[in-house]
Amino acid sequence: MSAQTTQNRPWPTEIRLKKSERVLEVDFDDSTSFAVPAELLRVESPSAEVQGHGAGQKKTVPGKRMIAINQVEPVGSYAVRLIFSDGHDSGLFTWDYLYELGRDADARMSAYISALEEKGLSRD
């Protein structure tokens, strides 16, 4: 019985780091596949450094257009730790969160770019 059957949510079947493209590809057992840009993963990291410690504390992280993922480390059977080229490595990306980021990538990227513009910040 698959994890999707037991938990009624998608479970990853394959994760591929495409370093040259700065993308993390994730395939799920519901036949969806996402190519999530490293920049989006970095600026949406689930770490307290980015998300803060409570509601309304999320930070807008500038200057990550050219960020790369150096390494993907499994964390138990529920997540991966991404080690980014700027040294950031404290966010644990659960399968649910990776699915959400992949599904909502365009909307999240648009919201991120808008937040940068509102604050006078840049992706570079």
The 8 nearest C-alpha neighbors of each residue, nearest first, counted from 0:
[[1, 4, 2, 5, 3, 6, 7, 10],
 [2, 0, 4, 3, 5, 10, 6, 28],
 [1, 3, 5, 4, 6, 10, 0, 7],
 [4, 2, 8, 7, 9, 6, 1, 5],
 [5, 3, 7, 1, 2, 6, 0, 8],
 [4, 6, 2, 3, 7, 1, 0, 8],
 [5, 7, 3, 8, 4, 2, 9, 1],
 [8, 6, 3, 4, 5, 9, 2, 10],
 [7, 9, 3, 6, 10, 4, 2, 95],
 [10, 8, 3, 29, 28, 27, 11, 7],
 [9, 11, 27, 28, 3, 2, 12, 8],
 [12, 10, 27, 26, 13, 28, 25, 94],
 [11, 13, 27, 26, 28, 10, 14, 25],
 [14, 12, 26, 11, 25, 15, 27, 24],
 [13, 15, 25, 24, 26, 16, 12, 23],
 [16, 14, 24, 23, 17, 25, 13, 22],
 [15, 17, 23, 18, 22, 24, 14, 71],
 [16, 18, 22, 20, 19, 21, 23, 15],
 [19, 17, 21, 20, 16, 22, 68, 67],
 [18, 20, 21, 17, 22, 67, 16, 68],
 [19, 21, 22, 18, 17, 36, 67, 23],
 [22, 20, 18, 37, 67, 19, 17, 36],
 [23, 21, 36, 17, 37, 20, 35, 34],
 [24, 22, 16, 35, 34, 15, 17, 36],
 [25, 23, 34, 15, 33, 14, 35, 22],
 [24, 26, 14, 33, 32, 13, 23, 15],
 [27, 25, 32, 13, 12, 11, 31, 14],
 [28, 26, 11, 12, 10, 31, 29, 30],
 [27, 29, 30, 10, 9, 12, 11, 26],
 [28, 30, 27, 31, 9, 10, 3, 8],
 [31, 29, 28, 27, 32, 26, 9, 12],
 [32, 30, 27, 29, 26, 33, 28, 25],
 [31, 33, 26, 25, 27, 30, 34, 24],
 [32, 34, 101, 25, 24, 35, 26, 31],
 [33, 35, 24, 23, 22, 36, 25, 101],
 [34, 36, 23, 22, 101, 33, 24, 37],
 [37, 35, 22, 38, 39, 21, 23, 40],
 [36, 38, 40, 22, 21, 39, 67, 41],
 [39, 37, 41, 36, 40, 64, 63, 66],
 [40, 38, 42, 36, 41, 37, 43, 108],
 [39, 41, 37, 43, 38, 44, 42, 36],
 [42, 40, 44, 38, 39, 43, 37, 83],
 [41, 43, 39, 44, 60, 40, 38, 49],
 [44, 42, 40, 41, 39, 45, 49, 50],
 [43, 45, 41, 46, 90, 42, 40, 49],
 [44, 46, 90, 50, 43, 91, 47, 92],
 [47, 45, 90, 48, 44, 49, 89, 50],
 [46, 48, 51, 50, 49, 52, 45, 90],
 [49, 47, 46, 51, 50, 58, 89, 45],
 [50, 48, 58, 47, 46, 51, 57, 44],
 [51, 49, 57, 47, 46, 48, 45, 58],
 [52, 50, 47, 56, 57, 49, 53, 48],
 [51, 53, 47, 56, 50, 54, 57, 48],
 [54, 52, 51, 56, 55, 50, 57, 47],
 [53, 55, 56, 52, 57, 51, 50, 58],
 [54, 56, 57, 53, 51, 50, 58, 52],
 [55, 57, 51, 54, 53, 50, 58, 52],
 [58, 56, 50, 51, 55, 49, 59, 54],
 [59, 57, 49, 60, 50, 56, 51, 48],
 [58, 60, 61, 115, 57, 114, 42, 111],
 [59, 61, 42, 58, 62, 49, 63, 115],
 [62, 60, 122, 121, 63, 120, 59, 115],
 [61, 63, 123, 122, 121, 64, 60, 65],
 [62, 64, 66, 65, 122, 38, 61, 123],
 [65, 63, 122, 123, 38, 66, 62, 61],
 [66, 64, 63, 67, 38, 123, 62, 21],
 [67, 65, 63, 64, 38, 84, 37, 83],
 [68, 66, 84, 21, 83, 37, 69, 65],
 [67, 69, 83, 70, 82, 84, 37, 81],
 [70, 68, 83, 82, 84, 67, 71, 18],
 [69, 71, 82, 68, 81, 72, 83, 16],
 [72, 70, 81, 80, 79, 82, 73, 69],
 [71, 73, 80, 79, 81, 70, 74, 82],
 [74, 72, 79, 75, 78, 80, 71, 76],
 [75, 73, 78, 79, 76, 72, 77, 80],
 [74, 76, 77, 73, 78, 79, 72, 93],
 [77, 75, 78, 74, 73, 79, 94, 93],
 [76, 78, 75, 93, 94, 74, 79, 73],
 [79, 77, 93, 74, 92, 94, 91, 73],
 [78, 80, 73, 74, 92, 72, 91, 81],
 [81, 79, 91, 72, 71, 92, 90, 73],
 [82, 80, 71, 88, 70, 83, 79, 72],
 [81, 83, 88, 70, 69, 68, 87, 71],
 [82, 84, 68, 87, 85, 69, 86, 67],
 [83, 85, 67, 86, 69, 68, 66, 82],
 [86, 84, 83, 87, 66, 67, 82, 63],
 [87, 85, 84, 83, 88, 82, 69, 89],
 [88, 86, 83, 85, 82, 89, 84, 90],
 [89, 87, 82, 81, 90, 86, 83, 80],
 [88, 90, 46, 87, 91, 80, 81, 48],
 [89, 91, 46, 45, 44, 88, 80, 92],
 [92, 90, 80, 79, 78, 93, 45, 89],
 [91, 93, 78, 79, 96, 97, 80, 90],
 [94, 92, 78, 96, 95, 77, 91, 97],
 [93, 95, 97, 96, 78, 98, 77, 10],
 [94, 96, 98, 93, 97, 99, 9, 8],
 [95, 97, 99, 93, 98, 94, 92, 100],
 [98, 96, 100, 94, 99, 95, 101, 92],
 [97, 99, 95, 101, 96, 100, 102, 94],
 [98, 100, 96, 102, 97, 101, 103, 95],
 [101, 99, 97, 103, 104, 98, 102, 96],
 [100, 102, 98, 104, 33, 99, 103, 35],
 [101, 103, 99, 100, 104, 98, 33, 105],
 [102, 104, 100, 106, 101, 105, 99, 107],
 [105, 103, 101, 107, 100, 106, 102, 108],
 [106, 104, 108, 107, 103, 109, 102, 101],
 [105, 107, 109, 108, 103, 104, 110, 111],
 [108, 106, 110, 104, 109, 105, 103, 111],
 [107, 109, 111, 105, 110, 106, 104, 112],
 [110, 108, 106, 112, 111, 107, 113, 105],
 [109, 111, 107, 113, 108, 112, 114, 106],
 [110, 112, 108, 114, 109, 113, 107, 115],
 [111, 113, 115, 109, 114, 110, 108, 116],
 [114, 112, 110, 116, 111, 115, 117, 109],
 [115, 113, 111, 117, 116, 112, 110, 118],
 [116, 114, 120, 112, 118, 113, 117, 119],
 [117, 115, 119, 113, 118, 114, 120, 112],
 [118, 116, 114, 115, 119, 113, 120, 112],
 [119, 117, 115, 116, 120, 114, 59, 113],
 [120, 118, 116, 117, 115, 121, 114, 61],
 [119, 121, 115, 118, 116, 61, 122, 117],
 [122, 120, 123, 61, 62, 115, 119, 116],
 [121, 123, 62, 64, 61, 63, 120, 115],
 [122, 62, 121, 64, 63, 61, 65, 120]]
